């Protein structure tokens, strides 16, 4: 009986060690954000890849540090302070051109440097902006301490270059 206990003890120790290493490997020491990657159609995906190539390296004074999982459809600046997702679906609050009476009275729309945006306040502070009148929807979430106007001004040239005006699928 004593042999039985000693024979399996190293196996249990090895299993515990593997579990500890696996858990440590999954934890993150940096402050990179985790962001859901959109899954748009083929045309929007190509437009989003084009956008990824022309995005600025700094926005609102923050360096680019893309969220996990890595994707050409997402970008970030300043950890999770500014997150861009390209190819998202049309927000429910956005006016559907086919149903203008379905507009949400709480949604705020406006243009910044030739790019039209829908602005929505986020729970816990900050804002979410979604492009309007472009061939793919681009969503930008901005933390409450970031400068909204600076973010939109700095992203506008890349969006105008990569995402043409039109109606997104």
RARADA-V260056 format. One record per residue. N is the residue number from 1. RES is the residue in three letters. PHI is phi in degrees with one decimal (* if undefined). Layout:
# RARADA-V260056
n: {N	N}
res: {RES	RES}
phi: {PHI	PHI}
This chain:
# RARADA-V260056
n: {1	2	3	4	5	6	7	8	9	10	11	12	13	14	15	16	17	18	19	20	21	22	23	24	25	26	27	28	29	30	31	32	33	34	35	36	37	38	39	40	41	42	43	44	45	46	47	48	49	50	51	52	53	54	55	56	57	58	59	60	61	62	63	64	65	66	67	68	69	70	71	72	73	74	75	76	77	78	79	80	81	82	83	84	85	86	87	88	89	90	91	92	93	94	95	96	97	98	99	100	101	102	103	104	105	106	107	108	109	110	111	112	113	114	115	116	117	118	119	120	121	122	123	124	125	126	127	128	129	130	131	132	133	134	135	136	137	138	139	140	141	142	143	144	145	146	147	148	149	150	151	152	153	154	155	156	157	158	159	160	161	162	163	164	165	166	167	168	169}
res: {UNK	UNK	UNK	UNK	UNK	UNK	UNK	UNK	UNK	UNK	UNK	UNK	UNK	UNK	UNK	UNK	UNK	UNK	UNK	UNK	UNK	UNK	UNK	UNK	UNK	UNK	UNK	UNK	UNK	UNK	UNK	UNK	UNK	UNK	UNK	UNK	UNK	UNK	UNK	UNK	UNK	UNK	UNK	UNK	UNK	UNK	UNK	UNK	UNK	UNK	UNK	UNK	UNK	UNK	UNK	UNK	UNK	UNK	UNK	UNK	UNK	UNK	UNK	UNK	UNK	UNK	UNK	UNK	UNK	UNK	UNK	UNK	UNK	UNK	UNK	UNK	UNK	UNK	UNK	UNK	UNK	UNK	UNK	UNK	UNK	UNK	UNK	UNK	UNK	UNK	UNK	UNK	UNK	UNK	UNK	UNK	UNK	UNK	UNK	UNK	UNK	UNK	UNK	UNK	UNK	UNK	UNK	UNK	UNK	UNK	UNK	UNK	UNK	UNK	UNK	UNK	UNK	UNK	UNK	UNK	UNK	UNK	UNK	UNK	UNK	UNK	UNK	UNK	UNK	UNK	UNK	UNK	UNK	UNK	UNK	UNK	UNK	UNK	UNK	UNK	UNK	UNK	UNK	UNK	UNK	UNK	UNK	UNK	UNK	UNK	UNK	UNK	UNK	UNK	UNK	UNK	UNK	UNK	UNK	UNK	UNK	UNK	UNK	UNK	UNK	UNK	UNK	UNK	UNK}
phi: {*	-63.5	-62.6	-59.9	-65.9	-73.8	-66.9	-96.3	-60.9	-62.1	-65.1	-64.7	-62.9	-65.0	-61.9	-64.6	-65.4	-61.5	-61.7	-63.8	-65.9	-62.3	-64.8	-64.0	-67.8	-86.7	-81.1	-118.3	-89.2	-96.4	-103.8	-67.1	-82.5	-108.2	-132.6	-69.3	-87.3	-65.2	-130.9	-78.5	-71.1	-60.2	-62.7	-65.0	-60.0	-65.4	-61.5	-67.1	-64.0	-62.9	-62.3	-55.8	-71.8	-112.3	-65.7	-69.9	-78.6	-133.0	-137.5	53.1	79.3	-100.3	-76.8	-71.0	-148.2	-67.6	-74.8	-94.1	-73.3	-62.1	-160.8	-72.7	-94.1	-133.7	-151.2	-149.8	-136.9	68.4	69.3	-104.2	-65.0	-135.9	-124.1	-111.9	-127.9	-109.4	91.3	-72.8	-80.0	-62.0	-64.6	-58.0	-77.5	-76.5	-65.2	-85.1	-58.8	-83.3	-134.0	-61.1	-73.8	-88.2	-65.7	-87.5	-66.5	-86.3	-77.1	-114.5	-117.5	-171.9	-114.2	-135.1	50.5	86.1	-119.4	-87.7	-133.5	-102.5	-110.0	-130.0	-75.1	-97.1	-61.0	86.2	105.0	83.7	-135.2	-120.4	-115.5	-130.9	-64.3	-127.7	72.2	-122.1	-70.7	-146.1	-82.3	-117.9	-108.9	-127.5	-102.2	-126.6	-64.1	-62.7	-94.7	-88.4	-88.4	-53.7	-65.3	-62.0	-59.5	-68.1	-63.3	-74.7	-87.4	-55.5	-59.6	-67.0	-65.1	-62.2	-72.6	-99.0	-116.2	-68.2	-63.6	157.3	-109.1	-70.7	-69.7}
